[in-house]
């Protein structure tokens, strides 16, 4: 006979919002209280909370502790999605949400009862491992452990440890090169019809788009001459299924692998969902036809986790390690950043807890790791070599191509979705930065742990101990590299430079960089507390001398690393008897890692050689001091390609057979709304390998004339924070929430949020904000999309990367025209286009129009969507209006009129009587 289910404990519950604070007594009696009473209540007894860091931020009391229901949820249902709000939790648990904020504390008590009841159910899918993890959490003094002790029964049989439950990956024979096939229009259209489903609306734009995409799968006509397609597909075309249709036909017939690359994690998730229409979850042999690939730093490192569980993490960090271990048992692929680990979990614990469990520093020991055969990273790499579709991101595709890090055949057919971001991704990937933070990471990678540092930092000696003991020359190279690395910055470098006491040639260089930047900065950023920069022009003598010394010190590090790489190669060629397959794999991994560091150091040496020497017209170089809110956090020298598509073309395009760049905003929009391809072609890299790309454009099917309108508010003065905040508050109130507010500066975002959050909350209009709320961006978007009365303030990440269809997003409000930041890099690129039609100002205008088009694209995501796009800027030039779709009504109005229009509801509900365009701008 089963033991009776114990009663849930009677606990007080606290809810905090910008509208007020409410506390429920153990018997459910609720009262509104003040901040002092709330803090005292939390100090007296364990109190139920939902998202403790957010409650602490609302109370202004960072040391708040309590029983956070989100932590309990992560224990009970690892790897399951839940929007971390009362409404979201209620939907997940299948109970009624609270009627208002005052009823929320009593709801938290009901939610606790519902969650504890899960422990006694026979269908609790995540029961295995719960009891063992709970014992470890009790030793870590997790507050929930005491509560759960009487609800989680000890299993009849001992539970297996995490590292015994994870499956091992298996090697598979390398996939042969794809067959050369041509796919016909009829089979592409038939596949599109199958993927969209029987009875689905036939979209002519989507059909034409699919036919265009099929061209990139044709056999290549010449070496180094891939089929290159630039395809613009307006919002609503259905481009994902549009390109998956020919892709899936090609993959089946050629037995090849297509790589689809995105810029945002949101689109990766969408692609994974849509791909299930074309491919099953598993093939008959159990292998995965579709694989998501990300950089190593996104995945859980099992060795880091084991170290954390065995004492590497202390206090709250130890609790996080146990919850992550529980998640790892149920995770689909071990992806910690944007995968099935709840994005909010890391924000409940001290900073960097999640990142410390990934391979951030490139210290992987490969086959030397006891968990190598179960490694999530290695499994993802191997399964992608056998997949039909690999969903990756722009940076990973470029890095793999640059470093030759491919398991199996390198990709020959690639689609870059969100193609308007390929330039930015290449700009970051092929950049060089010799900064204090970068240099200290290199020191840690070579030397390993120093003094009393915690955590798993294994230097070269530890990673290659057996090789060093076998090969004397290799051992000497390791020792020489460690000795030379003493010249790199060490812990505390920033403080020593600030005190005028740098140690070693690299710290002396950074000190001279800092002095030069502060001496020459004319931006005003020095007084404002922003980051500052200056060109490397006519450098002062002390900086030139320091650069030469640092260049020599870097060469002293690079030489033994090169020698070590050669010795590792020699060991592979004349392998000892004890070197097995895993040992070979480890040496291969070490060789690639060494080659990466050698190339990095060589790039730094080239950058230092520029100081006092001739300029290189292909590059832009500058010095910078990075600061946030007047606090310095890095100092360095920077180098960017003037045109980063030059290396992209050679490294990514030239070896490929078929490539497409696609986006809703790939091309600029001409005066009459037609695509202007000039900059899109120049930004594709085609000219650097002598290609003429194919062009295709399918306009959006949406009726923007009746579904949307643009309002340019003319009576809020630039710099008037009070007026700006008042404008946002009135517009959000008029719209009844559902507003995405976009800012060009974090400082203004915070100022506006601080002024209006309480006011809106009193009207039952929740307001969330990036850079204010202690919640990750993905979770903020989930919260916003789940509540039609909520609004969200954010910056660039929200302008480009979110998809919130339906009533949850009814208006987009821009704080200002998104002018490019006047950086040294921007100035150099602007000057490079000075001879083109329109000169540098035309270059700026194209950037602004692209940003406006992306921001406007957040508003209408489906045929049912409608809404307002508001720009709070009296100085909005008419030449930028072509950023908006043709036919969209545009009005220059006062704030009062804008508020009236939003209060009347979305344009589609106003009878469609608005004029097509109304613009009185003269310049």
ABEGO torsion letter per residue (X at the ends): XBBBBBBBBBBBBBBBBAAEBBBBBAAGBBBBBBAAAAAAAAAABBBBBBGAAAAAAAAGBAABBBBBAAAAAAAABBGBBBBBBAAAAAAAAGBBBBABAAAAAAAAAAAAAAAAAAAABAABAAABGAAAAAAAAAAAGBAAAAAAAAABBBBABBBBBAAAABBBBBBBBBBBBBBBBBBBAAAAAAAAAAAAEBGBBBBAAAAAAAAAAAAAABBBABBGBBBBBBBBBBBGAGAAAAAAAAAAAAAAAAGBBBBBBBABAAAAAAAAAAAAAABBABBAAGBBABBBBBBAAABBBAAAAAAAAAGABBEAAAAAAAAAAAAAAABAAGBABGBABBAAAAAABBBGAAAAABBAAGABAEAABAAAAABAAAAAAAAAAABABBBBBAAAAAAAAAAGBBBEBBBABBBBBGAAAAAAAAAAAABBBBBAAAAAAAAAAAAEBBEABBEBBBBAAAAAAAAAAABAAAAAAAAAAAAAAAABBBBGAAAAAAAGBBBEAAAAAAAAAAAAAAAABAAGAAAAGBBBBBBBBGBBAAAAAAAAAAAAAAAAAAAAAAAAAAAAAAAAABBBAABBAAAAAAAAAAAAAAAAAAAAAAAAAAAAAABGBBBBAABBBBBBBBBBGGBBABBBBBBBBABAAAAAAAAAAAABABBBBBBAAABBBBAAGBBBAAAAAAAAGAAAAGBBBBBBBBBBABBAAAABBBBBBAABBBGBAAAAAAAAAAAAAAAGEGBBBBBABAAAAAAAAAAAAAAAAAAGBBBBBBGABBBBAAAAAAAAAABAABBBBBBAAAAAABBBBEAABABBBBABBBBBBBBAAAAAAAAAAAABBGEAAAAAAAAAAAAAAAAAAAABABAABBEBBBBBBABBBAAAAAABBBGBBBBBBBAAAAAAAAAAEBAAAAGGABBABBBABAX
